[in-house]
Amino acid sequence: MEGGQDRSRSALHQLAVILVAAVSTVASGMSLGFSAIALPELLRADSPDHLDIDEASWFGTGMASIPACVYIAEVSDQSLRGMLVTWPSIGISAGILVVYILGAFLKDNWRLVAGLSAAFPILTAVSTLVLLPESPLWLLSKGRDRDTELRAVPGPQEALQAGRQLGKLRALTLPQAWKPLFVLNGYFFFQQFSGIYVVVYYAVDIILQAGVSMDEYVVTVLLGVVQLVAGIGVSFALTR
């Protein structure tokens, strides 16, 4: 009975820490989706901040680099890891949806949307610094005291043992290392080349040029909802 309670507390602790890490990616999603709702205003000939087509293309090719997936993989239990590593993607989708909704309500005020989008990373940065302990693997790599500091996150003990027994290059020869490496990189290759982020960056313009009869900002919000719901569905499917 006591062992089951300990496991439950450990799982809840992991979920709380991972949730903080995943929420930090919402800001990345907001930055990805911002160009979609700002460009229609910036491309208007009478806009005080008018951009030509070339300048607009630079405005919409931003990049987001997030360590949340790596952190979550390092601190999560093996039984939950498959689902939890998808949470950063859900966070990005949620951020895209949030900025699309802001754009729908604040169509002619992209500066206010930019200000709100810039404020969110401050909150997540503070929560990350205050609430997230270092991952077990990072502490191990730095030679930190395992018996004290590693208890802060009850994480994957099998990964700690593997880290002790194998060097980094040799570990990549293991099937449990190179198989996921090729599968995931193949997945991201096809994801990127499908053009999903072109739609994210230019959603409103694409809808306008497609001649959709509905309000272009409402359709953009619906696209964001579909992306978020699909991400949540995939997260639960990975547990199966």
FENLINGI-V719768 format. One record per helix or strand of 2 or more residues. SS is the DSSP state (H for helix, E for strand). FROM is the first residue (numbers start at 1). LEN is the number of residues. If there is no record, write none. Layout:
# FENLINGI-V719768
<<SS	FROM	LEN> <SS	FROM	LEN>>
This chain:
# FENLINGI-V719768
<<H	2	41> <H	53	7> <H	68	8> <H	78	7> <H	87	19> <H	110	22> <H	136	6> <H	146	7> <H	157	9> <H	168	4> <H	175	19> <H	196	6> <H	203	8> <H	216	22>>
